[in-house]
Amino acid sequence: MSYAGRHVVVTGGTGALGTALVGALLEAGAHCHVPFIDPGADAHFEHAQHKSVSLHPGVDLADETQVVKLYAALPALWASIHLAGGFAAAKIADTAKADLMQQIDMNLVSAFLCSREAVKTMTRGGGGRIVNVAARPALEPRHGAGMTAYTASKAGVAALTAALAEEVVAQNILVNAVAPSAMDTPANRQAMPKADHAKWPKVEEVAATILFLASPENRVTRGAVVPVYGKS
């Protein structure tokens, strides 16, 4: 797959999955634009000094004004890939409205705003690709027991993906999502030390699926929320 000469936004690009995906995109010839909000997130990002990486610090992806400004400053855009989000587990009795709204902002609102601005620039450029990240509980809500706010927000991402895919196909924009189970990351291993880590999908494997969905070689797949569960 060739991304030569193509500009790609990767939100959440400094995280574990993002690092794997940006690495794969760079190998395929892309120029990656990586917004982030946490101070110092770039200090541990292994691709920070790559000539084909543009870092955009201090961007709150749930802030409409900031997202509009980010996308307005980009060159002609081929793909927008939305990995940024957040996770919180709690029983509903222990979940305040503020907790719910935080999950919706981090997961659904960020994907919505970035998708909206990507559609605007891609429509002017003749098309492109959008890939969101849902989650296994979005497809299998029973797996979301004990994390209802997170599950509801990711179900919104899945619905956004399917609806938007139908809306923008005439503009040659294909929209899809992946739905990972728990991925094999250091943070997840620490949080779940007794789990069978061998069954978890590797971030490189999930990144490979996203790489195809966002590529020019994907000419027909749209509206899909692709399970990437590994053997779990």
Backbone bond lengths (Angstrom), bond angles and torsions (degrees), N, CA, C in turn:
res aa  C-N    CA-C-N  psi(-1)  N-CA   C-N-CA  omega(-1)  CA-C   N-CA-C  phi
1 M - - - 1.458 - - 1.517 109.43 -
2 S 1.309 116.96 130.69 1.456 121.43 -178.98 1.518 110.94 -111.14
3 Y 1.312 115.53 127.18 1.459 122.85 172.15 1.524 110.15 -110.96
4 A 1.299 117.70 19.35 1.465 121.78 -174.19 1.523 111.00 -54.16
5 G 1.321 115.30 126.48 1.458 120.83 177.66 1.513 114.81 76.87
6 R 1.326 117.93 7.50 1.470 120.89 -176.51 1.528 110.83 -105.30
7 H 1.326 115.53 139.25 1.458 122.24 178.88 1.519 109.63 -97.83
8 V 1.340 115.38 133.70 1.463 121.79 -174.80 1.525 109.16 -133.40
9 V 1.315 117.25 129.81 1.460 122.34 170.95 1.527 108.58 -88.05
10 V 1.326 115.65 134.52 1.471 120.64 173.75 1.521 107.38 -129.23
11 T 1.336 117.35 100.75 1.458 119.10 174.48 1.528 108.07 -77.14
12 G 1.311 116.03 149.62 1.462 118.70 -174.87 1.515 112.24 68.24
13 G 1.326 116.23 21.64 1.462 120.49 -173.38 1.504 115.33 -70.80
14 T 1.345 118.08 -15.33 1.466 119.77 -179.80 1.528 112.17 -89.80
15 G 1.333 118.05 -4.10 1.458 121.25 178.68 1.520 112.27 -80.98
16 A 1.320 116.40 -173.83 1.467 121.10 -176.01 1.528 111.45 -64.25
17 L 1.331 117.10 -52.08 1.463 119.77 177.69 1.521 110.45 -65.98
18 G 1.321 116.97 -40.86 1.458 120.68 179.97 1.505 113.01 -60.58
19 T 1.321 116.72 -41.67 1.466 120.37 179.48 1.521 110.54 -62.05
20 A 1.331 116.44 -43.01 1.468 120.21 178.27 1.521 110.98 -64.55
21 L 1.327 116.85 -42.20 1.462 120.40 -178.18 1.521 111.40 -69.23
22 V 1.319 117.71 -45.42 1.459 119.87 178.98 1.525 109.97 -59.75
23 G 1.329 117.06 -40.54 1.459 119.98 177.10 1.516 112.47 -59.55
24 A 1.329 116.10 -42.53 1.473 120.33 179.13 1.524 110.98 -67.63
25 L 1.319 117.16 -39.75 1.460 120.97 178.82 1.529 111.26 -65.05
26 L 1.315 116.17 -40.98 1.468 119.98 178.67 1.525 110.88 -63.31
27 E 1.310 116.70 -41.76 1.463 120.40 177.14 1.524 111.53 -61.90
28 A 1.338 116.16 -30.16 1.466 120.72 -179.70 1.529 112.12 -86.34
29 G 1.340 117.12 -1.29 1.457 120.59 173.73 1.512 116.01 100.01
30 A 1.332 117.80 7.60 1.468 120.65 -177.66 1.519 111.74 -76.88
31 H 1.326 114.85 159.03 1.467 121.72 164.82 1.516 106.22 -104.92
32 C 1.340 117.22 121.50 1.455 122.27 -172.78 1.525 111.72 -103.49
33 H 1.319 115.44 132.58 1.458 122.87 174.97 1.525 107.48 -107.97
34 V 1.335 116.39 120.29 1.460 121.36 -171.42 1.529 109.84 -121.95
35 P 1.331 117.47 99.95 1.466 119.69 173.60 1.524 110.43 -81.29
36 F 1.331 115.90 148.47 1.468 119.15 176.34 1.522 108.16 -153.64
37 I 1.329 115.93 157.57 1.461 120.32 -177.30 1.519 112.60 -114.12
38 D 1.326 118.59 -31.47 1.457 120.67 -175.55 1.527 110.53 -72.16
39 P 1.324 118.47 123.48 1.465 120.66 178.36 1.527 110.80 -58.30
40 G 1.301 116.30 132.05 1.460 120.81 177.70 1.509 114.70 84.39
41 A 1.345 118.04 1.05 1.470 119.50 -179.86 1.524 110.75 -61.00
42 D 1.323 116.16 -30.21 1.459 119.97 -178.81 1.519 112.69 -74.61
43 A 1.344 117.45 -18.00 1.465 120.41 -175.55 1.520 111.83 -64.94
44 H 1.327 116.38 -28.85 1.469 120.71 -178.60 1.528 111.91 -108.01
45 F 1.325 116.40 11.10 1.462 121.45 -178.06 1.527 108.65 -88.83
46 E 1.321 116.30 114.41 1.461 119.79 -169.91 1.523 114.06 -67.85
47 H 1.323 117.40 -17.25 1.469 119.88 179.68 1.528 112.96 -100.56
48 A 1.334 116.77 10.56 1.468 120.25 -172.40 1.521 113.39 -58.27
49 Q 1.322 117.16 -33.80 1.465 120.61 -175.84 1.524 113.53 -95.69
50 H 1.325 117.09 3.77 1.462 119.45 -178.29 1.524 109.97 -67.51
51 K 1.310 115.98 139.33 1.469 120.71 -176.21 1.519 112.80 -64.18
52 S 1.325 117.99 -19.98 1.462 121.13 -178.89 1.524 112.28 -105.07
53 V 1.327 115.92 23.46 1.466 121.64 175.45 1.523 109.12 -119.62
54 S 1.339 115.69 127.53 1.461 121.62 173.12 1.523 107.78 -113.79
55 L 1.326 116.20 118.57 1.452 121.49 179.40 1.526 110.15 -91.91
56 H 1.327 116.25 141.18 1.463 122.21 -179.21 1.526 107.47 -126.96
57 P 1.329 118.12 90.56 1.467 120.82 -174.72 1.519 113.51 -77.42
58 G 1.336 114.98 157.59 1.451 121.55 171.52 1.505 115.89 71.73
59 V 1.332 118.15 25.69 1.469 120.82 -177.13 1.532 109.53 -99.85
60 D 1.329 116.17 117.65 1.457 122.19 173.73 1.528 107.78 -88.52
61 L 1.313 117.42 108.87 1.464 121.59 -173.44 1.524 113.57 -74.67
62 A 1.329 117.51 -5.97 1.463 120.62 173.58 1.527 111.06 -97.42
63 D 1.328 116.46 2.82 1.469 121.84 178.45 1.522 108.62 -100.81
64 E 1.318 116.07 114.65 1.461 121.05 -173.67 1.529 112.12 -58.27
65 T 1.309 117.09 -44.95 1.466 120.55 -177.93 1.514 111.62 -61.91
66 Q 1.323 116.64 -42.14 1.460 120.49 -178.72 1.532 111.92 -68.13
67 V 1.324 117.02 -37.81 1.465 120.28 179.41 1.527 110.41 -68.06
68 V 1.322 116.76 -42.66 1.466 120.18 177.16 1.522 110.06 -58.75
69 K 1.318 117.26 -44.87 1.468 121.85 -179.85 1.527 111.38 -62.95
70 L 1.338 116.95 -41.62 1.465 121.15 179.55 1.519 111.03 -59.04
71 Y 1.317 116.91 -53.67 1.465 120.38 -174.90 1.528 112.23 -70.71
72 A 1.316 116.95 -30.39 1.465 119.89 179.46 1.524 111.77 -66.87
73 A 1.324 117.00 -25.13 1.456 121.02 -177.65 1.528 113.46 -89.93
74 L 1.345 118.10 -2.73 1.455 121.03 -175.52 1.520 112.07 -85.18
75 P 1.331 117.24 153.75 1.470 120.35 169.67 1.523 110.09 -68.63
76 A 1.321 115.93 179.55 1.464 120.50 177.58 1.528 109.37 -50.83
77 L 1.322 116.41 127.03 1.460 121.90 -168.95 1.523 111.25 -105.37
78 W 1.335 115.72 132.84 1.460 120.43 175.61 1.527 111.83 -93.61
79 A 1.341 116.95 -46.70 1.463 119.55 -174.42 1.521 110.67 -139.55
80 S 1.322 114.60 149.35 1.458 121.69 173.83 1.522 107.53 -130.22
81 I 1.325 116.04 119.50 1.463 122.43 -172.98 1.524 107.91 -120.20
82 H 1.325 116.20 124.54 1.460 120.67 -167.58 1.526 111.42 -113.33
83 L 1.329 115.08 90.65 1.452 121.46 179.19 1.524 112.00 -92.89
84 A 1.325 117.09 -21.47 1.461 120.76 -174.38 1.522 110.67 -61.74
85 G 1.324 115.29 142.14 1.458 120.47 179.02 1.507 109.72 176.10
86 G 1.305 115.49 -169.18 1.457 119.81 -179.74 1.512 110.67 -149.93
87 F 1.322 115.17 158.61 1.467 121.34 -178.75 1.520 109.28 -129.82
88 A 1.317 115.95 136.43 1.458 121.59 172.68 1.515 108.21 -146.15
89 A 1.317 115.64 129.67 1.462 121.05 177.36 1.523 109.05 -108.39
90 A 1.323 115.15 129.31 1.462 120.59 176.32 1.527 108.03 -168.19
91 K 1.315 115.96 146.90 1.461 119.67 173.74 1.526 108.95 -66.70
92 I 1.332 116.04 151.34 1.458 119.59 -175.02 1.526 111.78 -59.43
93 A 1.338 118.02 -32.32 1.461 120.80 179.58 1.527 112.13 -65.03
94 D 1.326 114.87 -21.37 1.465 120.18 -179.52 1.525 112.78 -104.66
95 T 1.330 116.56 11.04 1.463 121.03 -176.20 1.524 109.92 -107.70
96 A 1.313 116.35 113.17 1.456 121.52 177.45 1.531 110.03 -78.84
97 K 1.335 116.20 162.80 1.455 119.49 176.25 1.522 110.66 -57.63
98 A 1.315 117.50 -37.84 1.467 120.83 179.21 1.525 111.17 -61.45
99 D 1.326 117.64 -36.25 1.463 121.33 177.54 1.524 110.60 -66.39
100 L 1.337 116.15 -43.21 1.463 120.78 177.46 1.523 110.69 -61.26
101 M 1.307 116.80 -48.02 1.456 120.21 -177.75 1.528 111.51 -64.52
102 Q 1.318 117.16 -33.32 1.467 119.80 176.48 1.521 110.99 -63.82
103 Q 1.336 117.09 -43.13 1.460 120.17 177.81 1.526 111.01 -64.69
104 I 1.311 117.25 -40.60 1.472 120.61 178.80 1.523 110.25 -65.10
105 D 1.332 117.44 -43.01 1.466 120.11 178.09 1.524 111.67 -62.43
106 M 1.329 116.66 -47.85 1.460 120.44 -174.27 1.524 112.29 -68.72
107 N 1.323 116.73 -36.09 1.464 119.99 -174.01 1.527 113.14 -100.43
108 L 1.322 117.63 -55.79 1.460 120.45 -174.06 1.532 112.64 -83.56
109 V 1.310 117.64 -49.85 1.463 119.86 -176.07 1.526 110.89 -62.68
110 S 1.324 116.97 -42.52 1.470 119.33 179.77 1.526 111.11 -61.73
111 A 1.334 117.02 -42.66 1.470 120.30 178.89 1.521 110.96 -66.85
112 F 1.329 116.80 -39.07 1.469 120.72 179.84 1.528 110.88 -63.73
113 L 1.323 116.87 -50.99 1.466 120.11 -176.59 1.529 111.53 -64.19
114 C 1.322 116.70 -43.19 1.471 119.30 179.32 1.528 110.81 -66.39
115 S 1.323 117.22 -39.25 1.466 120.30 177.39 1.524 110.22 -63.21
116 R 1.323 116.58 -42.85 1.456 120.32 -178.66 1.522 111.68 -60.68
117 E 1.331 116.68 -48.24 1.457 119.62 -178.78 1.525 111.58 -69.53
118 A 1.332 116.72 -33.73 1.459 119.98 176.35 1.524 110.75 -64.10
119 V 1.336 116.59 -41.82 1.467 120.37 178.60 1.524 110.53 -59.56
120 K 1.313 117.33 -41.95 1.468 120.70 -179.73 1.523 111.27 -59.33
121 T 1.333 116.87 -49.20 1.467 119.21 -176.60 1.522 111.44 -73.99
122 M 1.343 118.00 -34.59 1.462 120.55 179.35 1.523 111.73 -69.80
123 T 1.319 116.57 -34.20 1.468 119.78 177.48 1.520 110.47 -62.49
124 R 1.324 116.11 -40.71 1.473 119.80 177.21 1.514 111.63 -67.64
125 G 1.353 116.78 -29.21 1.463 121.03 -175.75 1.517 114.70 -93.96
126 G 1.326 118.19 -1.97 1.451 120.67 175.77 1.513 115.78 96.74
127 G 1.346 117.20 7.78 1.461 119.19 175.86 1.505 112.80 134.11
128 G 1.332 115.63 179.07 1.455 120.75 -179.94 1.516 110.88 166.59
129 R 1.318 115.29 -162.20 1.461 121.63 -176.30 1.535 109.64 -137.05
130 I 1.322 115.86 141.70 1.459 122.83 174.40 1.528 107.94 -127.11
131 V 1.328 116.06 133.09 1.465 120.75 176.39 1.523 108.51 -130.60
132 N 1.322 116.41 124.39 1.462 122.79 175.42 1.526 110.12 -103.20
133 V 1.324 115.26 168.96 1.464 120.40 174.81 1.518 108.70 -120.66
134 A 1.315 116.16 112.26 1.458 122.33 172.80 1.538 107.15 -90.96
135 A 1.295 118.28 -139.27 1.463 122.00 178.97 1.514 108.13 -166.21
136 R 1.307 116.17 159.71 1.467 119.59 -179.62 1.524 113.27 -53.39
137 P 1.355 119.77 -43.55 1.465 118.48 179.17 1.524 113.87 -62.65
138 A 1.331 118.22 -20.27 1.467 119.92 176.02 1.516 110.96 -67.01
139 L 1.333 117.38 -31.69 1.461 122.25 177.97 1.529 112.12 -93.45
140 E 1.311 116.29 -27.88 1.460 122.30 -178.70 1.528 107.98 -129.16
141 P 1.332 117.96 77.85 1.469 120.68 -170.66 1.519 115.31 -57.19
142 R 1.335 117.69 -24.92 1.472 117.96 178.52 1.528 111.60 -62.11
143 H 1.340 116.19 -26.08 1.464 119.55 176.26 1.521 111.43 -70.66
144 G 1.338 116.99 -8.78 1.457 120.76 -177.80 1.510 114.41 -93.36
145 A 1.326 117.80 8.66 1.461 119.69 176.07 1.528 109.21 -59.64
146 G 1.309 116.12 133.23 1.463 119.98 -178.19 1.515 113.65 85.69
147 M 1.325 116.75 0.79 1.472 121.56 177.11 1.528 108.80 -149.72
148 T 1.324 115.90 50.25 1.460 120.54 -170.70 1.529 112.33 -65.30
149 A 1.310 118.68 -37.42 1.473 120.58 -179.48 1.526 110.12 -64.98
150 Y 1.318 115.98 -44.80 1.466 120.75 177.45 1.519 110.88 -62.03
151 T 1.333 116.47 -45.50 1.468 121.02 -178.84 1.524 111.09 -61.19
152 A 1.317 117.60 -44.54 1.458 120.90 179.98 1.526 111.17 -63.15
153 S 1.323 117.03 -40.26 1.464 119.85 -179.12 1.522 111.17 -67.66
154 K 1.321 117.31 -38.98 1.469 120.10 179.72 1.534 111.65 -75.27
155 A 1.337 117.29 -30.01 1.461 119.73 172.99 1.524 109.96 -63.26
156 G 1.325 116.02 -35.25 1.458 120.28 174.45 1.510 112.21 -62.77
157 V 1.321 117.30 -38.47 1.468 121.03 177.49 1.522 110.41 -63.89
158 A 1.325 116.95 -41.15 1.468 120.49 178.68 1.524 110.73 -63.62
159 A 1.338 117.36 -43.39 1.460 120.97 179.62 1.526 111.03 -67.07
160 L 1.323 116.58 -41.43 1.461 121.28 175.73 1.520 110.69 -55.72
161 T 1.305 116.58 -44.62 1.461 122.09 -177.90 1.526 111.37 -60.66
162 A 1.327 116.89 -48.87 1.467 120.49 -177.84 1.519 111.64 -66.22
163 A 1.332 117.12 -42.64 1.456 120.54 -178.52 1.529 110.85 -67.98
164 L 1.319 116.86 -44.69 1.463 120.46 -178.25 1.520 111.31 -66.44
165 A 1.330 117.15 -36.33 1.462 120.41 178.98 1.518 111.02 -57.70
166 E 1.328 116.58 -40.34 1.468 120.95 179.09 1.529 110.83 -71.17
167 E 1.312 115.89 -35.39 1.464 121.43 -175.49 1.528 112.97 -68.70
168 V 1.339 117.13 -36.36 1.470 119.26 -169.00 1.527 114.30 -112.96
169 V 1.324 118.34 7.08 1.461 119.49 -177.90 1.533 111.03 -62.21
170 A 1.318 117.86 -32.05 1.462 120.52 -179.89 1.527 112.16 -66.64
171 Q 1.338 116.42 -18.92 1.469 120.85 177.15 1.525 111.65 -93.02
172 N 1.343 116.46 13.17 1.464 121.81 -178.99 1.527 112.15 62.34
173 I 1.325 115.96 34.13 1.468 121.86 174.69 1.523 107.34 -112.11
174 L 1.328 116.22 120.38 1.463 121.37 178.10 1.526 108.87 -102.17
175 V 1.329 115.78 127.47 1.464 121.96 -176.50 1.522 109.25 -117.14
176 N 1.320 116.42 129.12 1.461 122.40 178.51 1.522 109.34 -143.05
177 A 1.321 115.63 175.56 1.464 121.43 175.40 1.517 109.38 -145.61
178 V 1.308 115.31 160.43 1.460 121.22 167.68 1.524 107.77 -113.06
179 A 1.325 115.69 153.58 1.462 121.47 179.14 1.519 108.21 -127.68
180 P 1.323 117.61 91.55 1.470 119.69 -178.63 1.530 112.36 -77.60
181 S 1.313 114.45 152.14 1.457 120.07 160.82 1.533 105.86 -83.33
182 A 1.308 118.20 -167.88 1.463 119.85 174.03 1.523 108.70 -58.49
183 M 1.323 116.82 128.35 1.461 121.25 -179.26 1.520 110.30 -95.45
184 D 1.308 115.32 158.16 1.452 121.00 -178.04 1.530 109.28 -81.34
185 T 1.329 115.18 90.00 1.459 122.08 177.45 1.528 108.60 -125.67
186 P 1.324 117.97 158.53 1.469 119.75 176.82 1.524 112.48 -56.76
187 A 1.329 117.35 -39.61 1.463 120.37 -178.84 1.525 111.15 -65.37
188 N 1.334 117.16 -41.94 1.463 119.79 179.58 1.518 112.10 -69.60
189 R 1.321 116.80 -35.13 1.468 119.32 176.49 1.527 110.98 -64.18
190 Q 1.334 115.24 -39.26 1.461 119.24 179.17 1.523 111.10 -68.16
191 A 1.336 116.09 -38.83 1.458 120.20 -178.69 1.526 112.35 -72.88
192 M 1.338 116.85 -30.35 1.468 121.45 -177.08 1.530 110.10 -130.14
193 P 1.325 116.83 67.42 1.469 120.20 -173.42 1.519 114.74 -64.40
194 K 1.337 118.31 -22.36 1.464 121.35 -176.41 1.528 112.62 -94.72
195 A 1.322 117.72 -1.88 1.463 121.00 179.46 1.525 110.47 -71.56
196 D 1.339 115.60 160.32 1.460 120.55 176.47 1.533 107.52 -85.25
197 H 1.328 115.38 91.50 1.460 120.73 -173.73 1.523 112.59 -64.32
198 A 1.312 117.15 -23.83 1.469 120.23 -179.18 1.527 111.72 -65.39
199 K 1.328 117.02 -22.00 1.467 120.41 -178.80 1.523 112.45 -85.91
200 W 1.316 116.90 -15.27 1.457 120.17 -177.16 1.527 110.61 -73.87
201 P 1.336 117.67 143.95 1.464 119.27 174.24 1.526 110.56 -67.81
202 K 1.309 116.15 141.10 1.467 121.81 176.58 1.524 109.02 -79.25
203 V 1.320 115.73 149.03 1.469 118.26 -179.01 1.529 111.07 -61.26
204 E 1.323 117.59 -32.51 1.466 120.28 178.31 1.527 111.42 -65.21
205 E 1.338 116.45 -33.17 1.465 120.48 179.34 1.527 111.04 -72.05
206 V 1.322 116.58 -41.83 1.463 120.03 176.77 1.519 110.11 -65.26
207 A 1.338 115.57 -40.82 1.467 120.23 178.44 1.522 111.40 -60.35
208 A 1.321 117.78 -36.69 1.462 121.08 -179.98 1.526 111.47 -64.18
209 T 1.331 117.00 -37.76 1.464 120.21 177.10 1.521 110.63 -65.80
210 I 1.330 116.45 -44.84 1.464 120.61 178.38 1.524 110.36 -62.46
211 L 1.326 116.49 -41.26 1.461 121.20 -179.05 1.518 111.06 -56.28
212 F 1.325 117.05 -41.35 1.464 119.46 178.03 1.523 111.52 -69.67
213 L 1.330 117.12 -47.87 1.463 119.91 -176.46 1.526 112.28 -58.92
214 A 1.326 116.70 -32.25 1.463 121.19 -178.35 1.518 113.11 -90.01
215 S 1.310 117.51 -0.91 1.461 120.81 -170.72 1.522 112.45 -89.60
216 P 1.327 117.07 160.72 1.464 120.72 172.74 1.524 112.37 -62.02
217 E 1.342 116.52 -24.48 1.458 120.21 -179.99 1.521 112.31 -69.48
218 N 1.323 117.69 -22.40 1.463 120.10 173.19 1.520 108.00 -79.89
219 R 1.304 115.98 104.86 1.467 121.12 -177.37 1.525 113.44 -109.52
220 V 1.336 117.69 -11.78 1.467 118.52 -172.75 1.527 114.59 -131.15
221 T 1.310 119.20 -18.06 1.464 119.76 -174.97 1.525 110.08 -84.26
222 R 1.322 115.60 122.45 1.473 120.87 177.81 1.519 108.40 -149.75
223 G 1.313 115.93 151.82 1.458 120.94 177.68 1.509 114.20 72.95
224 A 1.316 116.96 10.43 1.469 120.17 -178.68 1.527 110.71 -88.90
225 V 1.320 116.19 143.63 1.449 121.99 167.84 1.525 104.64 -117.13
226 V 1.317 116.01 96.90 1.456 122.58 -166.63 1.530 111.14 -84.22
227 P 1.338 118.36 120.03 1.467 119.65 175.58 1.525 110.42 -66.08
228 V 1.314 116.08 130.06 1.474 120.87 174.30 1.534 106.46 -128.48
229 Y 1.327 113.89 78.69 1.450 121.72 -170.71 1.530 113.31 -100.63
230 G 1.326 118.19 -11.62 1.455 119.06 -170.35 1.523 109.34 63.09
231 K 1.321 116.29 -132.46 1.464 120.69 178.79 1.517 111.69 -105.65
232 S 1.325 116.30 10.24 1.467 119.11 -176.02 1.526 111.55 -83.73
